[in-house]
């Protein structure tokens, strides 16, 4: 203990106001050094009920913070891994493995596929349209750059969905898409055509149901809107990245229900990701189904897909509506 004469005034118990007294501690009954230690609190000790409650609240707040700590991340990884490892539903077909190998080849060397096709013949419209391109799952709008350029060169006013990477369905992403469609439609002073590749086509159909006054027509390319949503080779990857089952999305409802605008469904027998039946749809789920000879990845850039979209845009949307009840050879994936 310090000699009495050397103690600073602020360390003498009698120099402190009574408001600083600690519960259950008599300042006059303790030596000056012990009283000072008790007043500030030593590490691991509680200087009073108020401080203890404050520490408990701090610990609880830290424990409740989402995404903090390895345990929280590990549990989220376990949840998504469990979703991805679900068994394939019985009776639900997916594209053959050989088609999936071709998808990988087209993804690695798209230029080779374009060269093998030859010269592209893009239809020139009498009435250019406002077009919005929506990318597929796990893709960025730059993947559709060849289609964007070809349609713009043909005279159409083309834009992308403005949301960057398509990492799955969410309420926020869907709301921002609806806002984007409204803004583009008002800027163009007319309705716009939504051209969606894969999951982007599902987005387009659902958006058209919400905004029929802003959407003129919907064109889907290899989009899984019909039948079981597990009828593709990508649903496990979707579960792992999006964090929810393909048949339980946070937005949308009956995907097979046709939007209240002219709707064209493009499908391919060479599609190695989405089963042709799911992309073609049934009579009443779309106005017209068009077969295209390209891979699933090729819908974004293959000349055959670009030509097919350009021919659809060159026609009046109303010309497709009377075909909804007609079964043609192009509507049958098994023909």
N, C-alpha and C positions, 0 to 999 in steps of 0.2 A: 504494500500500500504506500502511496506517495506521502511524504511528510506534509503535515497540514499547511505549513507556510508556503509550500511550493504548488499547492493545488490552485488551478485557475478558478476564478469566481464561478464560471459557467458549469464547473463540475461539482460544485458544492450543492448538495440536495436542497438546502434551504434557499438557494438563489433561484430556483425554478418556480414558476407559478403553479398553483394547485391544479390547474387544468391539465398539466402534463403528468399527473399522477397515474400510475398504472394500476389496473384492477388487481387487488389482492397483494400489492407490494407497498410496504411502508418505506418511503424514501429515507426517513430519519433512522430506520432500523438497519440500513445497509451501509457498508463502507462506500465511499464515493465511487471507486472504480467498479465495484460490483453493481452499484445502482446504474451507472452509465451503461454498462454492458446490457443490463436488463431492459433499459429504456430503448435502446436501438435494436435489440434482438440479435442473438448469435445465429450463425448458419445452422439450420435444422431445428431451431427452437421457435416456439410460438410466443410472441410478446403479448398476446391478448386474443380474445375471441374475435374481435373485428378483423385483425390481420389473418387469423386462421380462416375465417369465412372468405376473405378476399382471395387467399391462395387456393382454396377449394374451387371457387368460381373460375379462377384462371385455368386450373387443371381441366375442369369440365369443358370450358370453351375450346381449349386446345384439342381435347379428345373428340369434340363434335365437328371440328373443321373437316370438310370433305377433301379427299385427296391427299391428306397429310399422313405421312408415315408409310413404311413398307407394308405393314399388315393390311392397310386399306387397299393399297394397290394390288397386293397379292390376292386378296379376296375378290376384287373386281376381275382380275385375270382368270381366276378359277371360275367365276360366273360365266364369263364370255367363252372360256374353253369348254364348259359344260354345254353351252348353247351350240357351239360349233360341232360337238361330238354327238349330237342327237342322231339317231338312226334315220335312214331314208324311209319316209312313209311307204307302206305297202301299196303296191299298185300304181305308184307314181313313177313315170318313166323320165329319164334324162337323156340328153344326146349321147351318141356312141363315143367311146374313148378315141377312136380314130379321128373323129371330127375335132375333138379337143386338141389333138396334136397339130392339126392344121391351123387351129387358132393361134397356137404358139408360133408357128411359122409365119403367119400373117402379121403377128405382133412384132416379130423380130425383123422381118424384111418386107414392109409394105410396098416399097418401091418396085420390088420384083413382081408383085401381084398386079400393080398398075401397068407395068410395062407389058406383061403377058396379056392384058385385056386389050390394049391398043388405044386408038384415038377415042376420046370421050365426046359424045354428042349431047350437049346441054340444050334443052328446049328454051327458046326465047319467048317470053310471055307477051301477050297483047296488053295485059294489065298487070304490071309489076306489083308485087305484094310486100307487105311488111312481115318479116320472118324472124322468129326467135329460135335459136338452136339450144337444146338442152342435152348435156353430155350424160353418158352412162355412169354406172356405179364405179367409183374408184378412178374416174377420169376427169380431166380438166378440159375446158373449152378448146384449148389448143389442139386437142386430138381431132377436132372437127374442122380444123382450119382449111383443109382442101375443099370441103363442102361449102364453108363460109365464102371462100374466095370465088368458087365457081358460080354460086347463086348470085353473089354481088355483081360479078362480071356480066351475068345475064340480065341485070337491071333491077333485081330485087333489093329492098332495103333490109339488110341482114344484121342482126345483133345476137349476142349470146345471152345466157340467162343471168350473167353478172354476179354469180355466187361462188365462183372459183371451183374448187374440187367438189365433186359429188360424193360425199362420204355417207350417204344413206338418208333415210327420212327422219325428220325431226319437226316439231311444231314451229320452231324458230325459222328453220330453213324454208319450210313451206309458206309461212307468212311473208317472209322476205321475197319469195318468188311471186306471190300474188301482188305484192306491192310493186315489184319490178314490171310485171305485166301491165298493171294499170298505168304506170308512168310511161312506158313505151307506147302503149295504145293512145294515150293522150298526146304525146309528143308527135306521133304519126298522124293523129287526127283520124284514125280509122282502126278497125279491128285488125288483129295480127294472127298469123298462122304459127302454131307451135309445132316444131319438128323435134321429136324426142328420140334419142337413141337409148335402147335398153331401159334401165330404170328411169332415165330422163323422159321416156315416153309415158311411163306410169304417172310421173309428176305432171306431165302435160295433160293427160286425160282428167286427173283429179282437179287440176287448176281450171280446166274448161268447164267443169261442173260447177265450180264456184263463181266463175266470171264469164258467163256466156255472152255478156254484152261487150266484152273486150276481146274475145277470141273468135276468129272467123272459121278456123278449121284446125284439126289435130292430125298430125302424121306421126305414127309410131314406127320404129325400126327395130325389130327383134325385141320387143318389149313384152315381159311376162305378165300380161293383164288377165289372161283367161285360164281357167282350170286351177289346179293346185299350185301355189306359189313355190313349192319345192321341186317343180318340174324343170330344174336347171342345174348346171354344174357349179354354180357360184353361191348357193345359199349358205353354205357353211362359212365361207369367207365373209359373207355379208353379216352373219351372226356375230363373228369375231370382231369385226370392225365397227358395225353400227351398234351392237350391244343389245339388240332386240330381235325376236323371230321375224322372218319375212312375212308370216301370216298374222302378225300382231303388231303392225306399225303404229306409231303414235299419231298418225294422220291418215285420212282416207277412210273408205268404207268398202263398198262393193266394187272392187276394181274392174270386174267384168261388165258392170253397168255402163252402157254407152253414154258418152257426154251428149248434151243437147245441141251439138254442132256437128257438121260433117266430119266423119272420122275415118281415116285410112290406116290400115294395119299392114305393114310390110314384114314379110317373114322369109326365111331361107331354109331350104333343105340341107344346106351346108353349115348351118349354125351349130357350133359345138358347145355353146354356153347355155342358150335357152332353147327348150324343146319347141319344135315348129308348131305343135298344136297350141301351145301357150301363147306364142307370138301371133299366130294367125287369127285365133278367136273363132267364135261361132257366129252364125247368122243372128243378127240382132245386137251383137256386142260391138259391131263396127259396121260402117256402111259399105266398105269394100276392102278385100284382102288382096295384096299384090305380092307375088313371089319375086324374089331377087336372088340372083346367083352370086353370093358373096359369103364370107365368113361373118361371124358375129362382130368381130373387131372391125371388119371391113365396112360395116354400115356407116362408119364415121368418115371414111375416106375413099372407098372403092368407087371407081368410075360407074359401075352398074348401079350402085345405090344413089349416087349423085344424079345420074340420068333419070332414075325412077322418081326421085323427089322433084326434079325440075319439071318433069311431065305432069305430075300432079299439080304443081303450082301454076302451070300454064293453063290449066282448065278452071272453069268456074266451080267453086265449092258446091253450089247447088246441083251440079250435074252428077254428083256422087250419091245424093240422098236417095234417089229412086232405086239404087242397087242394093239397098239393105236387105230386101226380102228375096233377092235372086241368088241362087247357088250356081257359081260358075266354076270352071276348071281351076282357075287361079285361086279360088277360095278353099280348095281342098288340098291339105298338105300331103295327103296320101296318093294324089293323082300323079 
